[in-house]
């Protein structure tokens, strides 16, 4: 019998509170299928496809219902409550699925809908994890550069970018130079496909096309210059890391926005600094 998966078992004995199932009529290991789950007319010798999990007393139990995900599968599940040991998720069965704190990649709250995988823990119990999804998500999405898609945030990989699942199943990433600090794990966002890697994974952006966001970027830079008392102590010649950390923009986006401000006479560039002019 495989925990966390669908097993085809034989009904070997009916009782008042359900029926006992085993791998065959002579099987010594038996599992209870509660009476409310027992198909009408179920008789001894019938072969039933049941999902196996553990009840609140840690006993193996069968159900005709199917969870949103089985062992080694992933799905979007809703957080029902957060307790001292972790978060409990609605996965389609009577008993909720535990997401332990050590398997979280960020804070979650009741009502959040998050992407998780199902695994068997060291105590032989079924549990959820936010880790390891990158290896499980599919490649080869039916999209190409320029397509608008919906994606769900599932991990912040600070050295690489923000990992998202397009349509909740396809692997994609927002580049690290884009500002995603306003996002939380579980957020659903609209984004644009900017490229498709050789392995089929997607590159996506939450920013509009350069000509659509240049005014917005320029205004953000002006606000930053004002915060620096009118003089920004670096230009587009600064490193990409400095520009991204201070502005949340890529070096190219920063350069375009500064050039836009310069042409409008709103800033001057001298001695490695950008100064706000009086012309506003």
VOPAKE-853406 format. One record per residue (C-alpha): x, y negated, z negated; residue in one letter; residue number from 1. Coordinates in Angstrom, 1 decimal, padded with zeros to 4 digits. Layout:
     xx     yy     zz residuo num
      X      Y      Z       a NUM
...
END
This chain:
     xx     yy     zz residuo num
  000.0  000.0  000.0       x   1
  001.4 -003.4  001.0       x   2
  000.7 -006.4 -001.2       x   3
 -000.3 -009.5  000.6       x   4
 -001.3 -007.7  003.8       x   5
 -004.3 -006.0  005.4       x   6
 -004.2 -002.2  004.6       x   7
 -006.4  000.5  006.2       x   8
 -007.5  002.6  003.2       x   9
 -010.0  005.4  002.6       x  10
 -013.0  005.1  000.2       x  11
 -012.4  008.0 -002.2       x  12
 -014.9  007.3 -005.0       x  13
 -017.8  005.0 -005.6       x  14
 -018.5  003.6 -009.1       x  15
 -021.1  001.2 -010.6       x  16
 -018.7 -001.8 -010.2       x  17
 -017.4 -001.0 -006.7       x  18
 -015.3  001.7 -005.1       x  19
 -011.8  003.0 -005.4       x  20
 -009.6  003.1 -002.3       x  21
 -006.5  005.1 -001.4       x  22
 -004.3  005.8  001.6       x  23
 -006.1  009.1  002.0       x  24
 -008.6  011.3  000.1       x  25
 -005.7  012.9 -001.8       x  26
 -003.9  009.6 -002.6       x  27
 -003.0  009.1 -006.3       x  28
 -002.5  005.4 -006.0       x  29
 -005.9  003.8 -006.0       x  30
 -007.1  000.2 -005.8       x  31
 -010.5 -001.2 -006.7       x  32
 -012.8 -002.9 -004.1       x  33
 -015.4 -004.8 -006.3       x  34
 -019.0 -004.0 -005.6       x  35
 -019.7 -007.5 -004.2       x  36
 -017.0 -006.8 -001.5       x  37
 -018.2 -003.3 -000.7       x  38
 -019.8 -003.1  002.8       x  39
 -023.5 -002.0  002.8       x  40
 -023.7  001.7  003.4       x  41
 -020.1  002.3  002.6       x  42
 -019.6  006.0  001.8       x  43
 -016.8  008.3  000.6       x  44
 -014.3  009.0  003.4       x  45
 -015.0  005.7  005.2       x  46
 -011.8  003.8  006.4       x  47
 -011.8  000.2  005.5       x  48
 -009.5 -002.7  006.4       x  49
 -008.9 -004.6  003.2       x  50
 -006.5 -007.3  002.0       x  51
 -004.6 -006.5 -001.2       x  52
 -003.7 -009.1 -003.9       x  53
 -003.6 -009.2 -007.7       x  54
 -006.4 -010.4 -010.0       x  55
 -006.1 -012.6 -013.1       x  56
 -005.0 -009.5 -015.1       x  57
 -002.2 -008.9 -012.6       x  58
 -003.9 -005.7 -011.3       x  59
 -003.9 -004.8 -007.6       x  60
 -007.3 -005.5 -006.1       x  61
 -008.8 -005.2 -002.7       x  62
 -011.1 -007.6 -000.8       x  63
 -012.8 -007.6  002.6       x  64
 -012.2 -011.4  002.8       x  65
 -009.1 -012.8  004.6       x  66
 -006.9 -015.6  003.1       x  67
 -005.7 -018.5  005.2       x  68
 -002.3 -016.8  005.3       x  69
 -000.8 -013.5  004.4       x  70
  002.8 -012.6  003.3       x  71
  005.3 -014.1  005.7       x  72
  002.7 -016.4  007.3       x  73
  002.0 -020.1  006.8       x  74
 -001.0 -022.3  006.8       x  75
 -002.4 -025.6  005.6       x  76
 -003.9 -025.2  002.2       x  77
 -005.7 -027.7 -000.1       x  78
 -004.3 -028.5 -003.6       x  79
 -007.1 -027.8 -006.1       x  80
 -005.2 -028.8 -009.2       x  81
 -001.8 -029.5 -010.6       x  82
 -000.8 -027.9 -013.9       x  83
  002.2 -027.4 -016.1       x  84
  003.5 -024.4 -014.0       x  85
  002.7 -025.8 -010.6       x  86
 -000.1 -026.5 -008.2       x  87
 -003.0 -024.1 -007.4       x  88
 -004.1 -023.9 -003.8       x  89
 -007.3 -022.9 -002.1       x  90
 -006.3 -020.1  000.3       x  91
 -009.7 -018.7  001.0       x  92
 -010.0 -016.2 -001.9       x  93
 -011.6 -016.3 -005.3       x  94
 -008.3 -016.4 -007.1       x  95
 -006.3 -019.5 -006.2       x  96
 -002.7 -019.2 -005.0       x  97
  000.1 -020.7 -007.2       x  98
  002.7 -023.0 -005.7       x  99
  005.4 -023.1 -008.4       x 100
  007.3 -026.3 -009.1       x 101
  010.6 -024.7 -008.0       x 102
  009.0 -024.0 -004.6       x 103
  008.0 -027.7 -004.0       x 104
  009.8 -030.1 -001.8       x 105
  008.0 -033.2 -003.1       x 106
  005.2 -034.3 -005.4       x 107
  001.7 -033.1 -004.6       x 108
 -001.7 -034.1 -006.0       x 109
 -005.2 -032.6 -006.1       x 110
 -006.8 -033.1 -002.8       x 111
 -003.6 -033.0 -000.7       x 112
 -003.5 -030.7  002.2       x 113
 -000.1 -029.2  002.6       x 114
  001.7 -026.7  004.8       x 115
  003.0 -023.7  002.8       x 116
  004.1 -020.1  003.4       x 117
  003.1 -017.0  001.4       x 118
  005.7 -014.8 -000.2       x 119
  006.0 -012.2 -003.0       x 120
  007.9 -013.5 -006.0       x 121
  010.3 -011.6 -008.3       x 122
  007.4 -010.5 -010.5       x 123
  005.7 -008.9 -007.5       x 124
  003.0 -011.6 -007.4       x 125
  001.8 -013.5 -004.4       x 126
  002.8 -017.2 -004.4       x 127
  003.2 -020.2 -002.1       x 128
  006.3 -022.1 -001.1       x 129
  007.0 -025.3  000.8       x 130
  010.5 -024.1  001.6       x 131
  011.5 -022.1  004.6       x 132
  008.9 -023.4  007.0       x 133
  011.4 -024.7  009.6       x 134
  012.4 -021.2  010.5       x 135
  008.7 -020.1  010.8       x 136
  007.3 -022.9  013.0       x 137
  006.8 -022.2  016.6       x 138
  008.8 -023.5  019.5       x 139
  007.6 -024.1  023.1       x 140
  004.8 -026.5  022.4       x 141
  002.7 -027.4  025.4       x 142
  003.8 -031.0  025.3       x 143
  006.3 -033.2  027.1       x 144
  008.0 -036.6  026.6       x 145
  005.4 -039.4  026.4       x 146
  002.5 -037.2  025.1       x 147
  000.7 -038.5  022.0       x 148
  000.3 -035.7  019.3       x 149
 -000.8 -035.2  015.8       x 150
  001.6 -033.9  013.2       x 151
  001.9 -033.1  009.5       x 152
  004.9 -034.0  007.3       x 153
  006.3 -030.9  005.5       x 154
  009.9 -031.9  004.6       x 155
  012.2 -034.9  004.3       x 156
  015.6 -033.8  005.6       x 157
  017.5 -037.0  004.8       x 158
  020.6 -036.1  006.7       x 159
  018.7 -035.2  009.8       x 160
  015.3 -036.8  009.8       x 161
  011.7 -036.1  008.7       x 162
  010.4 -032.6  009.6       x 163
  006.8 -032.4  010.9       x 164
  004.6 -029.7  012.3       x 165
  002.7 -030.7  015.5       x 166
 -000.8 -029.3  015.5       x 167
  000.3 -027.6  012.2       x 168
  002.2 -024.9  014.1       x 169
  005.0 -026.4  016.3       x 170
  008.4 -027.5  015.1       x 171
  009.2 -031.2  015.5       x 172
  011.4 -033.9  013.9       x 173
  011.3 -037.7  013.5       x 174
  014.8 -039.1  013.8       x 175
  016.5 -040.3  010.6       x 176
  016.8 -043.9  011.8       x 177
  013.0 -044.3  011.7       x 178
  011.6 -045.6  008.5       x 179
  009.4 -042.8  006.9       x 180
  009.5 -044.0  003.3       x 181
  005.8 -044.8  003.4       x 182
  005.0 -041.1  004.2       x 183
  004.3 -038.2  001.8       x 184
  004.5 -034.5  002.3       x 185
  001.1 -033.4  003.7       x 186
  000.4 -036.7  005.5       x 187
 -001.1 -036.3  009.0       x 188
  000.3 -038.8  011.5       x 189
  000.0 -039.8  015.1       x 190
  003.3 -039.8  016.9       x 191
  004.8 -039.8  020.4       x 192
  006.9 -037.0  021.9       x 193
  010.3 -038.5  022.9       x 194
  012.0 -035.3  024.0       x 195
  012.0 -031.5  024.1       x 196
  015.1 -029.7  023.0       x 197
  016.5 -026.6  024.9       x 198
  015.1 -024.3  022.2       x 199
  011.6 -025.8  022.6       x 200
  011.6 -027.9  019.4       x 201
  010.2 -031.4  019.8       x 202
  011.6 -034.8  019.0       x 203
  008.9 -037.3  018.1       x 204
  008.6 -040.9  017.0       x 205
  006.1 -042.8  014.9       x 206
  007.2 -046.1  016.5       x 207
  005.6 -047.5  019.6       x 208
  007.6 -048.0  022.8       x 209
  010.3 -050.6  022.6       x 210
  008.4 -053.3  024.4       x 211
  005.4 -052.7  022.1       x 212
  007.2 -053.1  018.8       x 213
  009.9 -055.7  019.5       x 214
  007.8 -058.6  018.1       x 215
  007.0 -056.5  015.0       x 216
  010.7 -055.6  014.6       x 217
  011.8 -059.2  015.1       x 218
  009.4 -060.5  012.4       x 219
  010.7 -057.8  010.0       x 220
  014.3 -058.9  010.6       x 221
  013.3 -062.6  010.0       x 222
  011.8 -061.6  006.6       x 223
  015.0 -059.7  005.8       x 224
  017.1 -062.8  006.7       x 225
  015.0 -064.9  004.4       x 226
  015.6 -062.4  001.6       x 227
  019.3 -063.0  002.2       x 228
  018.8 -066.7  001.7       x 229
  018.8 -067.4  005.5       x 230
  022.1 -065.5  006.4       x 231
  022.2 -061.8  007.2       x 232
  025.8 -060.6  006.4       x 233
  026.1 -058.3  009.4       x 234
  025.2 -058.2  013.1       x 235
  024.5 -055.5  015.7       x 236
  028.2 -054.6  015.6       x 237
  027.7 -053.1  012.1       x 238
  027.6 -049.3  011.8       x 239
  024.4 -047.5  012.5       x 240
  024.2 -046.4  008.9       x 241
  024.3 -049.9  007.5       x 242
  021.7 -051.1  010.0       x 243
  019.4 -048.2  009.2       x 244
  019.8 -048.5  005.5       x 245
  019.2 -052.3  005.5       x 246
  016.5 -052.6  008.2       x 247
  015.0 -049.1  008.7       x 248
  015.7 -049.6  012.5       x 249
  018.0 -047.7  014.9       x 250
  021.0 -049.7  016.1       x 251
  019.4 -050.1  019.5       x 252
  016.1 -051.4  018.1       x 253
  017.9 -053.8  015.8       x 254
  020.0 -055.1  018.8       x 255
  016.8 -055.6  020.9       x 256
  015.0 -057.5  018.1       x 257
  018.0 -059.7  017.3       x 258
  018.4 -060.5  021.0       x 259
  014.8 -061.4  021.2       x 260
  015.1 -063.8  018.2       x 261
  018.3 -065.3  019.7       x 262
  016.6 -066.0  023.1       x 263
  013.8 -067.7  021.3       x 264
  016.3 -069.8  019.3       x 265
  015.1 -068.5  016.0       x 266
  018.5 -067.2  014.9       x 267
  022.2 -067.9  015.7       x 268
  025.0 -065.4  015.6       x 269
  028.5 -066.5  014.4       x 270
  031.4 -065.1  012.4       x 271
  029.8 -061.7  012.0       x 272
  026.6 -063.1  010.5       x 273
  023.1 -063.8  011.7       x 274
  021.7 -067.2  010.6       x 275
  018.1 -068.3  010.6       x 276
  017.8 -071.6  012.5       x 277
  015.5 -074.5  011.7       x 278
  013.6 -073.8  015.0       x 279
  010.6 -071.7  013.8       x 280
END
